[in-house]
């Protein structure tokens, strides 16, 4: 997969995450969780904006939406949360899965990048993506205890 296609895929996966956090923000009442979800969505938007600029600079079109699997995951999570006794816990579990997916895609893109400027850009985003992932994993673990 070439560098631009990797960036496009990352934009789509990050967009899935941002939209999912925005959906969860609308569904939960807890102000701390709403703040967390808003901050996480903003982190995804920052990644989308940065990568989109690189895609556009290469003369390619930035993907306008997320992935099909991301859309299906959001629907699944909403149904699951509706049916769950603890809606918040169900959202957190699915959001942590979304973080796993983004981190996995970013790490793969870093391994496969053959353009040094793309590699530097991806590596620049890695700490923030990892921090978001770790924060959601810790929240999921605290809620399960």
N, C-alpha and C positions, 0 to 999 in steps of 0.2 A: 504494500500500500504506500503510495507516495505521500509526501509531507502534507500537501494541501488536503488530500482526502482524510488524513489523520486528523487534521485541524477541524475539518467539517464534521467528522464523526464526534469529536470532543465537544464541539458547539452544540450538536444535537443532544448528546447525553447530558451536558450541563443545563441545557434548556429544559429537558425533562425534569431534572432536579429542581430548578428554579420554580417551574410551574407547580410541581408537587408541593414544595414548601409554601407557596402562595395559597394553594388549596387547603393545606393543613392549617395555615394561619387563620383562614376564614372559618374553620370548623372548631377550633379549640377556644376555650374561654380563659384559660390560665394566662395571665399577663406575662409571666416569665417565659412560658413556652412561645407565646406570640412574638415576644421580643427575639428569642432565639431563632424562630423560624424566619422572621424578617431578616435577621442578620445573615442567616445561611442562604436565603434567596439572593441577597445582595452580593454575597461572595460568588455565587454562580453567575450572576449578571456581570460582575467584573471580569470573570474568566471569559464569558461569552463575548463581551465587548472587545477585550484584548485580542482574542483569537480571530474574531470577525474582522478586525482591522487588518490582520495579517493575510487573511483569506482574500479580502477585497484588494489589498495591495498587490497580490499575485495575479489579479485580473479575473479571479473566479467569483462566482456568486455564493453568498453566504446562505446556508440552508435556513429557510424561514420558520421551520418548526422543529419539534423534537423527533424522536424515533417512534415507530409503531409499537415496539415492545414497551417503551416508556409510557405511551398512552394507555396501553393495556394494564400496566402496573398501577397507574393512577386509578383506573376504574376498579381494579381488583382491591386496592387499598381502601377506596371509599366504601365499597360494599362490605369489606371485612370490618372496617371501623363502625359502620352502621349496625352490623350484627354483633359486634363484640360488646362484652360487658364494660370493658374499659377502652373506649374509643381512642383516648390519647395514647395509650400504650400501643395500640394497633398502628396508629400513624407513626409513632416513633420507630417501631420495628421496620416499617416499610421505608421510612426516610433513611434509616441506617443502611438498608439494602441499596438504596439509591446512591448513598455515599460510597459504598463498596464498589458499585459499578463504575462510578466516575473515577475513583482512585485507580481501579484496575485498567481502565481505558487510558488514563494519563500515563501510568507506568509503562504500558505497552507502547504508546506513542513515543515515549522517551527512549525505550530500547530500540525502536525501529527508525528513529529520526536519522536522516543522513545529511541534513542541512544544518550546519552549525548554528545559524541564527534561530532556526526553529527549535533546535535542541535547547539553546539558552532560554528561549521564551518559555518552553514547557517546564524546564527546571525551575524557572522563576516562580511558576504557579504551584509547583509541587508542595512546598511547605504549607501553604494556605489550604490546599485541597486535603492534605494529610491531617491538618489540625481540625478541619470541619468533620472529617471522617471520625477521628478519635473522639471528638466531643460528642457526636451522636452515638457512637458505640458505648461510651461511658454512661450517657443518659439512658440508653436502652438497658444496660446492665443494672443501673441503680433502680430503674422502674421494675425490673424483674425480681429484684431482691425482696 
